[in-house]
Amino acid sequence: MLGPGLSELTVLALIPTLGVTELLVIFLIIVVIFGASKLPQLGRGLGEGISNFKKGLKEKEAEREALEDGEKVQPK
């Protein structure tokens, strides 16, 4: 429940967008916290996490479609 007179569009309009300046500040804070030498490792780990997540989604989607078609799914 959003409250009286508030719709989803009103709430979304209240969320500010991030501009270039804000993104640079966030990046600088990350560099200060983790150091420049750790950034490649952070990026690599984030990329692997995203690819594993997408792979899992595709596997679940294929499993769901197989179950809908009545096929027997082998657990991995």
DAVENVEN-V753363 format. One record per residue. N is the residue number from 1. SS is DSSP state (~ for helix, > for strand, _ for the rest). PSI is psi in whole degrees, -180 to 180 (999 if undefined). D_CENTER is the distance of its C-alpha to the mean C-alpha in whole Angstrom. Layout:
N SS PSI D_CENTER
N SS PSI D_CENTER
//
This chain:
1 _ 124 25
2 _ -21 25
3 _ 170 28
4 _ 127 31
5 _ 3 30
6 _ 126 27
7 _ 173 25
8 ~ -38 21
9 ~ -37 22
10 ~ -43 24
11 ~ -42 21
12 ~ -33 18
13 ~ -25 21
14 ~ -19 21
15 _ 120 18
16 _ 153 19
17 _ 154 17
18 _ 126 16
19 _ -177 19
20 ~ -42 20
21 ~ -45 22
22 ~ -41 19
23 ~ -39 17
24 ~ -41 20
25 ~ -44 21
26 ~ -43 17
27 ~ -43 18
28 ~ -39 21
29 ~ -41 20
30 ~ -42 18
31 ~ -42 21
32 ~ -42 23
33 ~ -49 22
34 ~ -22 21
35 _ 152 23
36 ~ -30 23
37 ~ -22 24
38 ~ -13 21
39 ~ -42 18
40 ~ -38 19
41 ~ -41 18
42 ~ -45 15
43 ~ -43 14
44 ~ -46 15
45 ~ -41 14
46 ~ -43 10
47 ~ -42 11
48 ~ -40 12
49 ~ -43 10
50 ~ -43 7
51 ~ -38 11
52 ~ -38 12
53 ~ -47 9
54 ~ -40 10
55 ~ -43 14
56 ~ -40 14
57 ~ -43 13
58 ~ -40 15
59 ~ -44 18
60 ~ -38 17
61 ~ -43 18
62 ~ -39 21
63 ~ -42 22
64 ~ -44 22
65 ~ -38 24
66 ~ -40 26
67 ~ -36 27
68 ~ -34 28
69 _ -6 30
70 _ 11 32
71 _ 154 31
72 _ 130 31
73 _ 128 28
74 _ 125 29
75 _ 148 26
76 _ 999 25
//
